[in-house]
Amino acid sequence: MPLTDAAIRKAKPPAKRVKMSDERGLYLLLTPAGGKLWRFKYRFAGKEKLISLGTYPEVSLADAREKRDAARKKVSAEIDPSAERRAARSATVETFEAIAREWFEKFKPQWTAGHARTVLSRMEDNLFPFVGAKPIRDLAPPDVLAVLRRIEARGANETARRVRQICGQVFRYAVVTGRADRDPSADLKGALAPVEVRNHAAITDPKRFGGLLRVLDGYEGTLIVQSALRLAPLVFVRPGELRQAHWSEIDLDAAEWTIPGWRMKMGQTLTVPLARQAVAILRKLHPVTGDGKYVFPSGRGGARPMSNNAVLAGLRRCGIGKDEMSGHGFRA
């Protein structure tokens, strides 16, 4: 069903990004930050592609349809609108969005897939709709602060802090590549609302932690979950890194576990020394799961790793409350 101006005006910011479809590939993307972004989806040379047609209400429904029709004519003439835009951008002023996407593509290979999705989503939801089209060299501290204030108005103080960090990385990249003079986000230190720090539940008292280890030793669930619970206090890795451990990463004879950079949050390879107790746990588990990819496979099949809920459920089954200990708590 085609869009109407009334429906667009009434649309409220969703919890997650939502598409409002029009016709012939045109749709309006609603973001949690309040953005209403026109997008045109099309196919060229057998591949699905997407271009931006501006933001509502600056670009009205009628204007967006006119731009869509113009783009469709180019596709019919075997001209790729996306490639045409890239060529035009390279010959004109460097915008914040253009440089931010260039920076993202350069550093994305060093990050985990999840971290890359988060960074791109934060830029597309919070930055590009407001400063993306502006020349990066012209952006000043008040421009960046206005963006961050919008995020704080939603009560998302932690997101505001993270977005400021992303801005700083993009600006510094622009500086070293000769397309900006300075990083204006650096002037905003102390200008943002404080973030309430919530530490993961953890037992750190030596006597209480000793009691926790004895409780985990007495766990009577499956060997897979039992092994994960017993190994967690011995390796200090993130819960996701533990659950997704591959047998190919572990050398029991050398007592080492080498986690490749693509699985690490910061993209750097980590070698974890394995205590003799950790080696013993893994040797006992190997006959059960060693023929598969994952050290701790899902109970629903070896094609997936064990879920985080399995570890948490194991802790709760041991009588350990969520306010006492968490999976991340073993790193404390």
C-alpha positions as CSV (number, residue, x, y, z in Angstrom):
1,M,0.0,0.0,0.0
2,P,1.5,3.4,-1.0
3,L,2.6,5.8,1.7
4,T,0.8,9.0,2.6
5,D,2.1,12.2,4.2
6,A,-0.3,11.7,7.1
7,A,1.1,8.2,7.9
8,I,4.7,9.5,7.7
9,R,4.0,12.4,10.0
10,K,2.3,10.2,12.6
11,A,5.2,7.6,12.6
12,K,7.0,7.6,15.9
13,P,10.6,6.5,16.5
14,P,10.6,2.7,16.9
15,A,12.7,0.6,19.3
16,K,14.5,-0.9,16.3
17,R,14.8,0.3,12.7
18,V,11.6,-0.2,10.8
19,K,10.8,0.1,7.0
20,M,7.7,1.9,5.7
21,S,7.3,0.7,2.1
22,D,6.0,2.8,-0.7
23,E,6.1,1.6,-4.3
24,R,8.7,0.4,-6.9
25,G,11.6,0.0,-4.5
26,L,11.0,3.2,-2.4
27,Y,10.7,3.0,1.3
28,L,11.2,5.2,4.4
29,L,13.5,3.9,7.1
30,L,12.5,4.9,10.7
31,T,15.4,4.9,13.3
32,P,15.3,4.9,17.1
33,A,17.0,8.3,17.0
34,G,14.0,9.8,15.2
35,G,15.4,9.8,11.7
36,K,13.1,9.3,8.7
37,L,15.4,8.3,5.8
38,W,14.4,7.7,2.2
39,R,15.9,4.6,0.6
40,F,15.5,3.2,-2.9
41,K,16.2,-0.5,-3.5
42,Y,16.9,-1.8,-6.9
43,R,18.8,-4.5,-8.9
44,F,21.7,-3.9,-11.2
45,A,23.7,-6.6,-13.0
46,G,21.9,-9.2,-11.0
47,K,22.8,-7.7,-7.6
48,E,20.5,-5.9,-5.1
49,K,21.6,-2.4,-4.3
50,L,20.5,0.5,-2.2
51,I,20.8,4.3,-2.4
52,S,19.8,7.1,-0.1
53,L,17.3,9.8,-1.3
54,G,17.5,12.2,1.6
55,T,15.6,12.7,4.9
56,Y,12.0,13.5,5.6
57,P,10.6,16.2,5.8
58,E,13.4,18.0,3.9
59,V,12.7,15.6,1.1
60,S,8.9,15.2,0.8
61,L,7.1,12.1,-0.3
62,A,6.5,13.6,-3.8
63,D,10.2,14.6,-4.0
64,A,11.3,11.1,-3.0
65,R,9.1,9.5,-5.6
66,E,10.5,11.9,-8.2
67,K,14.1,10.9,-7.2
68,R,13.1,7.2,-7.3
69,D,11.7,7.6,-10.8
70,A,14.8,9.3,-12.0
71,A,17.0,6.5,-10.5
72,R,14.8,3.9,-12.2
73,K,15.3,5.6,-15.6
74,K,19.1,5.4,-15.1
75,V,18.8,1.7,-14.2
76,S,16.8,1.1,-17.4
77,A,19.6,2.9,-19.3
78,E,22.1,0.5,-17.7
79,I,23.5,3.2,-15.5
80,D,24.1,2.2,-11.8
81,P,23.0,5.2,-9.6
82,S,25.1,4.0,-6.7
83,A,28.3,3.9,-8.8
84,E,27.5,7.2,-10.4
85,R,27.1,8.8,-6.9
86,R,30.5,7.3,-5.8
87,A,32.2,8.9,-8.8
88,A,30.5,12.2,-8.1
89,R,31.5,12.2,-4.4
90,S,35.1,11.5,-5.3
91,A,35.1,14.6,-7.4
92,T,33.4,16.9,-4.8
93,V,33.8,17.9,-1.2
94,E,34.5,15.2,1.3
95,T,31.5,14.7,3.6
96,F,31.5,13.2,7.1
97,E,29.5,10.2,5.9
98,A,31.8,9.5,3.0
99,I,34.9,9.6,5.2
100,A,33.2,7.7,8.0
101,R,32.3,4.9,5.6
102,E,35.8,4.8,4.2
103,W,37.2,4.6,7.8
104,F,34.7,1.8,8.6
105,E,35.7,-0.3,5.6
106,K,39.4,0.1,6.4
107,F,39.2,-1.0,10.0
108,K,36.2,-3.5,9.8
109,P,38.5,-6.5,9.0
110,Q,40.1,-6.0,12.4
111,W,36.8,-6.3,14.3
112,T,34.4,-9.0,15.1
113,A,31.3,-9.1,12.9
114,G,29.1,-8.1,15.9
115,H,31.3,-5.1,16.7
116,A,31.3,-4.0,13.1
117,R,27.5,-4.2,13.0
118,T,27.2,-2.1,16.2
119,V,29.6,0.6,14.9
120,L,27.8,0.9,11.5
121,S,24.4,1.0,13.2
122,R,25.5,3.7,15.6
123,M,26.7,5.9,12.7
124,E,23.6,5.3,10.5
125,D,21.2,5.9,13.3
126,N,22.8,8.7,15.2
127,L,25.3,10.5,12.9
128,F,24.6,10.3,9.2
129,P,21.0,11.7,9.3
130,F,22.3,14.9,11.0
131,V,25.9,15.6,10.0
132,G,26.5,12.9,7.3
133,A,26.0,15.3,4.3
134,K,28.2,18.1,5.8
135,P,31.8,18.7,4.7
136,I,33.9,17.1,7.5
137,R,36.3,20.1,7.5
138,D,33.5,22.5,8.4
139,L,32.2,20.5,11.4
140,A,32.8,22.2,14.7
141,P,32.3,21.1,18.4
142,P,28.7,22.5,18.6
143,D,27.7,20.4,15.6
144,V,28.9,17.2,17.2
145,L,27.5,18.2,20.6
146,A,24.0,18.7,19.1
147,V,24.1,15.2,17.8
148,L,25.1,13.8,21.2
149,R,22.5,15.8,23.0
150,R,19.8,14.2,20.8
151,I,21.1,10.8,22.0
152,E,21.2,11.9,25.7
153,A,17.6,13.1,25.3
154,R,16.6,9.5,24.8
155,G,18.3,8.6,28.1
156,A,21.0,6.7,26.2
157,N,24.1,8.2,27.9
158,E,26.3,5.2,27.3
159,T,25.4,5.3,23.5
160,A,26.3,9.0,23.5
161,R,29.7,8.3,24.9
162,R,30.3,5.5,22.4
163,V,29.2,7.7,19.5
164,R,31.6,10.5,20.6
165,Q,34.4,7.9,20.5
166,I,33.4,6.9,17.0
167,C,33.4,10.6,15.9
168,G,36.8,11.0,17.3
169,Q,38.2,8.1,15.4
170,V,36.6,9.3,12.1
171,F,37.9,12.9,12.6
172,R,41.4,11.6,13.5
173,Y,41.4,9.4,10.4
174,A,40.3,12.5,8.3
175,V,43.2,14.5,9.8
176,V,45.9,12.0,9.0
177,T,44.5,11.6,5.5
178,G,44.6,15.3,4.9
179,R,40.9,16.0,4.8
180,A,40.3,17.7,8.1
181,D,42.3,20.1,10.3
182,R,41.5,18.8,13.7
183,D,39.2,16.6,15.9
184,P,36.4,18.8,17.2
185,S,35.0,15.9,19.4
186,A,38.1,16.3,21.6
187,D,36.7,19.6,22.9
188,L,33.7,17.9,24.3
189,K,35.5,16.2,27.2
190,G,33.3,16.8,30.2
191,A,30.3,18.0,28.2
192,L,28.4,14.8,28.3
193,A,26.1,13.5,31.1
194,P,27.9,10.9,33.3
195,V,27.2,7.2,32.6
196,E,26.0,5.0,35.5
197,V,28.5,2.2,35.7
198,R,26.9,-1.2,36.4
199,N,29.5,-3.9,37.0
200,H,28.7,-7.5,36.2
201,A,27.7,-9.5,39.3
202,A,30.9,-11.2,40.6
203,I,32.1,-12.9,43.7
204,T,35.6,-11.6,44.5
205,D,36.1,-12.4,48.2
206,P,38.6,-15.2,48.3
207,K,36.7,-17.3,50.9
208,R,33.4,-16.9,49.1
209,F,35.0,-17.6,45.7
210,G,36.5,-20.8,47.1
211,G,32.9,-21.8,48.1
212,L,31.8,-21.0,44.6
213,L,34.4,-23.3,43.1
214,R,33.3,-26.2,45.3
215,V,29.7,-25.6,44.2
216,L,30.7,-25.7,40.6
217,D,32.6,-28.9,41.1
218,G,29.4,-30.4,42.4
219,Y,27.4,-29.5,39.4
220,E,25.4,-32.6,38.2
221,G,24.2,-31.4,34.8
222,T,25.6,-32.4,31.4
223,L,29.4,-32.8,31.0
224,I,29.5,-30.0,28.4
225,V,28.0,-27.4,30.7
226,Q,29.9,-28.8,33.7
227,S,33.2,-28.4,31.8
228,A,32.4,-24.8,30.8
229,L,31.5,-23.8,34.3
230,R,34.7,-25.4,35.7
231,L,36.9,-23.9,33.0
232,A,35.6,-20.3,33.2
233,P,37.5,-19.5,36.4
234,L,40.7,-20.8,34.9
235,V,40.9,-18.8,31.7
236,F,39.4,-15.4,32.4
237,V,38.1,-14.9,28.8
238,R,34.7,-13.4,27.9
239,P,31.7,-15.8,28.0
240,G,31.3,-15.6,24.2
241,E,34.9,-16.5,23.6
242,L,34.6,-19.5,25.9
243,R,31.3,-20.8,24.5
244,Q,32.5,-20.5,20.9
245,A,35.9,-22.1,21.5
246,H,37.1,-24.4,18.6
247,W,39.0,-27.5,19.2
248,S,41.3,-26.4,16.4
249,E,42.4,-23.5,18.6
250,I,43.5,-25.7,21.5
251,D,46.9,-27.5,21.8
252,L,46.6,-29.7,24.9
253,D,50.2,-30.9,24.7
254,A,51.5,-27.3,24.7
255,A,48.8,-26.3,27.2
256,E,47.8,-23.3,25.1
257,W,44.6,-21.9,23.7
258,T,45.1,-19.5,20.8
259,I,42.0,-17.4,20.0
260,P,42.2,-15.8,16.6
261,G,41.7,-12.1,16.2
262,W,38.4,-12.4,14.3
263,R,36.8,-13.9,17.4
264,M,38.2,-11.3,19.8
265,K,36.4,-8.0,20.6
266,M,39.4,-5.9,19.8
267,G,40.5,-8.0,16.8
268,Q,43.8,-9.1,18.2
269,T,44.9,-12.8,18.6
270,L,45.1,-13.9,22.2
271,T,47.1,-16.9,23.5
272,V,45.7,-18.2,26.8
273,P,48.0,-20.5,28.9
274,L,46.1,-23.5,30.2
275,A,46.7,-24.6,33.8
276,R,47.0,-28.3,34.4
277,Q,43.5,-28.3,35.8
278,A,42.2,-26.7,32.6
279,V,44.0,-29.3,30.5
280,A,42.5,-32.1,32.6
281,I,39.0,-30.7,32.1
282,L,39.5,-30.5,28.3
283,R,41.0,-34.0,28.1
284,K,38.0,-35.4,29.8
285,L,35.6,-33.5,27.5
286,H,37.5,-34.3,24.2
287,P,36.1,-37.9,23.8
288,V,32.6,-36.4,23.9
289,T,32.9,-33.3,21.6
290,G,36.4,-33.6,20.1
291,D,35.1,-34.9,16.7
292,G,33.1,-31.7,16.2
293,K,34.0,-28.0,15.6
294,Y,33.1,-26.6,18.9
295,V,34.5,-27.5,22.4
296,F,31.1,-26.7,23.9
297,P,28.5,-27.5,21.2
298,S,24.8,-26.7,21.5
299,G,22.5,-29.4,23.0
300,R,20.5,-29.0,19.8
301,G,23.3,-30.0,17.5
302,G,27.0,-29.6,17.0
303,A,26.7,-27.0,14.2
304,R,26.2,-24.3,16.8
305,P,28.0,-23.4,20.0
306,M,26.4,-23.7,23.4
307,S,24.2,-20.7,24.2
308,N,24.9,-18.2,26.9
309,N,21.7,-19.2,28.6
310,A,23.1,-22.7,29.2
311,V,26.0,-21.3,31.3
312,L,23.7,-18.9,33.2
313,A,21.1,-21.7,33.8
314,G,24.0,-23.9,35.1
315,L,24.9,-21.2,37.7
316,R,21.3,-20.8,38.7
317,R,20.9,-24.6,39.0
318,C,23.8,-24.5,41.5
319,G,21.8,-22.0,43.6
320,I,23.9,-19.0,42.6
321,G,21.7,-15.9,42.1
322,K,22.0,-13.5,39.2
323,D,22.9,-10.8,41.7
324,E,25.8,-12.9,43.0
325,M,27.6,-14.1,39.9
326,S,27.4,-13.8,36.1
327,G,29.4,-15.3,33.2
328,H,31.4,-12.1,32.9
329,G,32.0,-12.2,36.7
330,F,34.7,-14.8,36.4
331,R,36.9,-12.1,34.8
332,A,36.6,-9.9,37.9
